[in-house]
């Protein structure tokens, strides 16, 4: 299984049928005019997330093959603007999930994690002793200034963030690009969070949503990816398509996937590196003096005898 940090960020499919055969997983597409069917094999072993859009069907064999290779599957709306469901491999470690639960159970530790998040997002330390409310105020001021600067740079004029989730095309190109870009970025972040065994729903800054931690993570990268690209696409005829194309390239050039892995570990644990791989396929038994290996008989002397 390829390390998460070396994988392709995501692949978006719609109006295709995904199946599996002896050679791998493939997507079937039919030409609307000629009716010709084309089959393309997917790089499942090197893919972080497969986004399945409207009109997509997938067989059980394909799902099995994809999850076996560690690919996160996400069922999304048109252009990836909504995530309806996601699926991951059962052998993923829960080490980071335990860290998340510990942070949410301790307000002081959670605030420390929020400080680490702020430091990553703005490349500067927050004021000593800053409360969550203070961090929120500082973040709001910085983002307001960024939106204003980007609008001025691209001649957009006064800008207001708005979109209709029931009518994607009703908004202007910048808002369409923002919606598509944010949704795609959320898909990537969710894939990385799940692949590391953390929970997308246990956020540090955001909460009460199944993608709260996804939103926390995505906020670290929007200012250098989605936001400048969206304003640059103010005159695009197809901002949704162009945004996905640019975002995929940004993810590659900026090496966002390995950064996400490091950043998740740093925010949740305070450790400055995530170069080591997360354990997979490992099950431990809890012990107050330190976990012990599962799959072992601890009867009688307690020393353990492997089955």
C-alpha positions in Angstrom: 0.0 0.0 0.0 1.4 3.4 -1.0 2.1 5.9 1.8 -0.6 8.5 2.0 1.9 11.3 1.5 3.0 9.9 -1.9 -0.5 9.5 -3.4 -2.5 11.4 -6.0 -4.8 13.8 -4.1 -8.2 13.0 -5.7 -10.1 12.0 -8.8 -13.6 13.2 -9.6 -15.9 11.1 -11.7 -19.5 11.5 -12.9 -21.9 9.8 -15.3 -19.7 6.7 -15.3 -19.9 3.1 -14.2 -17.1 1.8 -12.0 -16.3 -1.9 -12.1 -13.5 -4.2 -11.2 -11.9 -7.1 -13.1 -8.7 -9.2 -12.8 -6.6 -6.3 -13.9 -8.0 -3.6 -11.6 -10.7 -1.0 -11.2 -12.0 0.7 -14.3 -14.4 3.5 -15.3 -16.8 2.9 -18.2 -17.9 6.0 -20.1 -20.2 6.2 -23.1 -19.8 8.9 -25.8 -23.1 10.9 -25.9 -23.2 11.0 -29.7 -21.6 7.8 -31.0 -22.5 5.5 -28.1 -19.0 4.2 -28.0 -17.9 2.9 -24.6 -14.5 3.6 -23.3 -12.8 1.9 -20.4 -10.1 3.6 -18.3 -8.3 1.8 -15.5 -7.9 3.9 -12.3 -4.6 4.2 -10.3 -6.3 2.8 -7.1 -3.0 2.0 -5.3 -1.8 5.6 -5.6 -5.0 7.5 -5.2 -6.0 9.2 -1.9 -9.7 9.9 -2.6 -12.2 9.0 -5.3 -15.1 11.5 -5.6 -18.1 9.9 -7.1 -20.5 12.5 -8.6 -24.0 12.3 -10.0 -24.8 9.5 -12.5 -22.1 7.3 -11.1 -22.6 3.6 -10.2 -20.0 1.4 -8.6 -20.0 -2.4 -8.1 -19.2 -4.1 -4.8 -16.1 -5.6 -6.3 -14.8 -2.2 -7.2 -15.5 -0.8 -3.7 -13.7 -3.8 -2.2 -10.6 -3.3 -4.4 -10.5 0.5 -3.8 -10.7 0.3 0.0 -8.2 -2.6 0.1 -5.8 -0.3 -1.6 -6.5 2.4 1.0 -8.5 4.8 -1.3 -11.2 6.7 0.5 -14.5 6.8 -1.4 -16.7 9.8 -1.2 -20.2 10.2 -2.8 -20.6 13.9 -3.7 -23.0 16.2 -5.5 -22.6 17.9 -8.9 -19.0 19.2 -9.1 -18.3 17.9 -5.6 -20.3 20.6 -4.0 -21.7 18.3 -1.3 -20.4 15.2 0.4 -23.2 12.7 1.1 -21.1 9.8 2.4 -17.6 8.4 2.7 -16.0 5.0 3.3 -12.6 3.9 4.5 -10.6 0.8 5.2 -11.4 -1.1 8.5 -7.7 -1.7 9.4 -6.8 2.0 9.9 -5.3 2.9 13.3 -7.3 4.9 15.8 -4.3 6.5 17.4 -5.1 10.1 16.2 -8.8 9.5 17.0 -7.9 9.0 20.6 -5.9 12.2 20.6 -9.0 14.1 19.2 -11.2 12.7 22.0 -8.7 13.7 24.6 -8.5 17.3 23.3 -12.3 17.7 23.2 -12.5 16.5 26.8 -10.1 19.1 28.1 -10.8 22.8 27.2 -7.2 23.9 28.1 -5.7 21.3 25.7 -8.2 22.1 23.1 -7.3 25.8 23.3 -3.6 24.9 22.9 -4.5 22.9 19.8 -6.3 26.0 18.5 -3.2 28.0 19.1 -1.2 25.5 17.0 -3.8 25.7 14.3 -3.5 29.5 14.2 0.3 29.3 14.0 0.1 27.0 11.0 -2.6 29.1 9.3 -1.0 32.5 9.6 2.6 31.6 10.0 2.8 33.5 13.3 2.3 32.8 16.9 -1.0 34.0 18.4 -1.0 36.5 21.3 0.0 34.8 24.6 -3.0 33.6 26.5 -5.4 34.4 23.6 -8.8 32.9 24.1 -10.8 31.1 21.4 -12.9 34.2 21.0 -9.8 36.3 20.5 -8.4 33.9 17.9 -11.7 34.0 16.1 -11.6 37.8 15.9 -8.0 37.8 14.6 -8.9 35.2 12.0 -11.9 37.1 10.8 -10.0 40.4 10.4 -7.3 38.6 8.4 -9.7 36.8 6.1 -11.8 40.0 5.5 -8.6 41.8 4.4 -7.6 39.0 2.1 -11.0 38.9 0.3 -10.8 42.7 -0.1 -7.3 42.5 -1.5 -8.1 39.7 -4.0 -11.3 41.5 -5.2 -9.3 44.7 -5.8 -6.4 42.8 -7.5 -8.8 41.1 -10.0 -11.1 44.0 -10.5 -14.1 42.2 -9.1 -15.4 45.1 -7.1 -17.4 44.7 -3.8 -17.6 41.0 -3.2 -20.1 39.1 -1.1 -19.9 35.3 -0.5 -23.1 33.7 -1.5 -24.4 30.6 -3.2 -27.6 28.6 -3.6 -27.0 24.9 -2.8 -30.0 24.0 -4.9 -28.8 26.0 -7.9 -25.1 26.0 -8.4 -25.1 28.2 -11.5 -27.2 31.0 -10.0 -24.2 32.7 -8.5 -21.4 34.6 -10.2 -18.2 32.9 -11.4 -16.1 33.8 -8.3 -18.7 32.3 -6.0 -19.1 29.2 -8.3 -15.3 28.7 -8.2 -15.2 29.2 -4.4 -18.0 26.6 -3.9 -16.4 24.1 -6.2 -12.9 24.6 -4.9 -14.0 24.5 -1.2 -15.9 21.3 -1.8 -13.0 19.6 -3.6 -10.6 20.7 -0.9 -13.0 19.3 1.7 -13.0 16.1 -0.1 -9.2 15.9 -0.1 -9.0 16.9 3.5 -11.7 14.3 4.5 -9.8 11.6 2.6 -6.5 12.4 4.4 -8.2 12.7 7.9 -10.0 9.3 7.3 -6.9 7.6 5.9 -5.0 8.6 9.1 -7.7 7.2 11.3 -8.9 10.5 12.7 -12.5 11.7 12.7 -13.7 14.4 10.3 -16.4 15.3 12.9 -14.3 16.0 16.0 -13.1 19.5 15.2 -10.9 21.9 17.2 -12.3 25.2 15.9 -15.5 24.0 14.3 -18.0 21.6 15.9 -21.5 20.1 15.8 -20.9 18.9 12.2 -19.7 15.6 10.7 -17.0 17.5 8.8 -15.9 19.9 11.6 -12.3 18.8 11.6 -12.3 18.7 7.8 -13.2 22.4 7.9 -10.4 23.1 10.4 -7.9 21.4 8.2 -9.1 23.0 4.9 -8.9 26.5 6.5 -5.1 26.1 6.6 -4.8 26.0 2.8 -7.6 28.1 1.3 -5.6 31.3 1.3 -3.0 29.9 -1.0 -5.2 27.7 -3.2 -8.9 28.2 -3.5 -9.3 31.9 -2.7 -6.7 33.4 -5.2 -7.7 30.9 -7.9 -11.4 31.7 -7.5 -10.9 35.5 -8.0 -8.6 34.8 -10.9 -11.5 32.9 -12.5 -13.9 35.8 -12.4 -14.3 35.8 -16.1 -14.2 32.0 -16.7 -16.9 30.4 -18.8 -16.6 27.2 -16.7 -15.3 28.2 -13.2 -16.2 24.8 -11.7 -14.1 22.8 -14.2 -11.3 25.3 -14.2 -11.2 25.5 -10.4 -10.9 21.7 -10.0 -8.1 21.6 -12.6 -6.1 24.4 -10.9 -6.7 23.0 -7.4 -5.4 19.6 -8.4 -2.3 21.2 -9.8 -1.9 23.4 -6.6 -2.1 20.3 -4.5 0.7 18.7 -6.5 3.0 21.7 -6.7 2.5 22.8 -3.1 2.8 19.2 -1.9 -0.3 19.6 0.2 -0.9 16.0 1.0 2.3 15.4 3.0 1.8 18.9 4.5 -1.7 17.8 5.6 -0.4 14.7 7.3 2.3 16.8 9.2 -0.2 19.5 10.1 -2.9 17.0 11.4 -0.3 15.4 13.7 1.0 18.8 14.8 -2.4 20.2 15.6 -3.5 17.1 17.5 -0.3 16.1 19.2 2.1 19.1 19.2 4.7 16.9 17.5 6.5 18.7 14.7 6.8 15.8 12.3 4.6 13.2 10.7 7.2 11.4 8.5 6.5 8.1 10.2 3.7 6.1 8.7 0.5 5.5 10.6 0.2 1.9 11.7 -2.4 -0.1 9.8 -3.9 -3.5 10.4 -2.8 -3.3 14.1 -5.1 -4.0 17.0 -4.0 -3.5 20.6 -5.6 -4.4 24.0 -5.8 -1.5 26.5 -3.8 -1.7 29.7 -3.3 1.1 32.2 0.4 0.4 32.2 0.6 0.5 28.4 -1.2 -1.3 25.5 -0.4 -4.9 24.7 -0.7 -6.8 21.5 -4.0 -8.5 20.5 -4.2 -12.0 19.1 -2.4 -13.3 22.1 -3.6 -15.6 24.9 -2.9 -13.9 28.3 -4.3 -16.7 30.5 -2.7 -17.8 33.7 0.8 -16.3 33.9 -0.2 -13.1 32.0 3.0 -13.2 29.9 1.1 -14.0 26.7 1.1 -16.8 24.3 0.4 -16.2 20.6 -2.5 -18.1 19.1 
